[in-house]
Amino acid sequence: MIKHARLLFFFWLSVLSCSGQAIKWTATIPGPINYFTTDPLGNSYILRGNELAQYDSLGIKKLSYGQRNLGSLRGIDASNPMKILLLYPDFARLEILDS
């Protein structure tokens, strides 16, 4: 479990530095984080408890999604930002978010 979003951005910035791009600190998202991922458009998806939140590249919260009746959300695939896949293994269910 990641305690602070600063680790998220540090990891992301480390990847950018290895690719030769300039590093620029953009934002900090406070609070405990269970899981995070990014998409090719620069958006970050952060899971806290059972709520998924989308942040843009500046760290501004854009959307949130939560589904309490499907069990624990344990996997997020944001490789296609137009179809975010969510895994709820308690009920062997995949959800597709399209907006």
GIWOQUI-V219075 format. One record per residue. N is the residue number from 1. RES is the residue in one small letter. OMEGA is omega in degrees with one decimal (* if undefined). Layout:
N,RES,OMEGA ; N,RES,OMEGA
This chain:
1,m,179.2 ; 2,i,-175.7 ; 3,k,-176.5 ; 4,h,-179.4 ; 5,a,178.0 ; 6,r,176.6 ; 7,l,177.8 ; 8,l,-176.9 ; 9,f,176.3 ; 10,f,177.9 ; 11,f,-179.7 ; 12,w,178.6 ; 13,l,176.6 ; 14,s,177.7 ; 15,v,178.4 ; 16,l,-178.3 ; 17,s,177.4 ; 18,c,-178.9 ; 19,s,175.7 ; 20,g,178.7 ; 21,q,178.4 ; 22,a,-179.7 ; 23,i,178.2 ; 24,k,178.4 ; 25,w,-175.7 ; 26,t,-174.9 ; 27,a,173.2 ; 28,t,177.3 ; 29,i,-175.0 ; 30,p,172.7 ; 31,g,179.2 ; 32,p,-178.6 ; 33,i,177.5 ; 34,n,-174.9 ; 35,y,174.4 ; 36,f,173.0 ; 37,t,177.7 ; 38,t,176.3 ; 39,d,-178.6 ; 40,p,179.7 ; 41,l,179.2 ; 42,g,176.7 ; 43,n,175.7 ; 44,s,177.6 ; 45,y,-173.7 ; 46,i,179.9 ; 47,l,174.2 ; 48,r,-175.7 ; 49,g,177.7 ; 50,n,178.9 ; 51,e,177.2 ; 52,l,179.1 ; 53,a,176.9 ; 54,q,177.2 ; 55,y,176.9 ; 56,d,-175.2 ; 57,s,177.5 ; 58,l,179.7 ; 59,g,179.0 ; 60,i,-179.1 ; 61,k,-178.6 ; 62,k,-175.5 ; 63,l,171.1 ; 64,s,-177.7 ; 65,y,176.5 ; 66,g,-180.0 ; 67,q,-174.1 ; 68,r,-173.8 ; 69,n,179.9 ; 70,l,-177.5 ; 71,g,-176.1 ; 72,s,173.5 ; 73,l,-174.0 ; 74,r,179.4 ; 75,g,179.8 ; 76,i,174.1 ; 77,d,-178.3 ; 78,a,-179.5 ; 79,s,172.2 ; 80,n,-174.4 ; 81,p,177.8 ; 82,m,177.6 ; 83,k,179.1 ; 84,i,179.1 ; 85,l,177.4 ; 86,l,-178.8 ; 87,l,173.4 ; 88,y,-173.6 ; 89,p,-179.8 ; 90,d,179.5 ; 91,f,-179.6 ; 92,a,-173.8 ; 93,r,172.0 ; 94,l,175.1 ; 95,e,176.0 ; 96,i,175.2 ; 97,l,-174.8 ; 98,d,177.6 ; 99,s,*
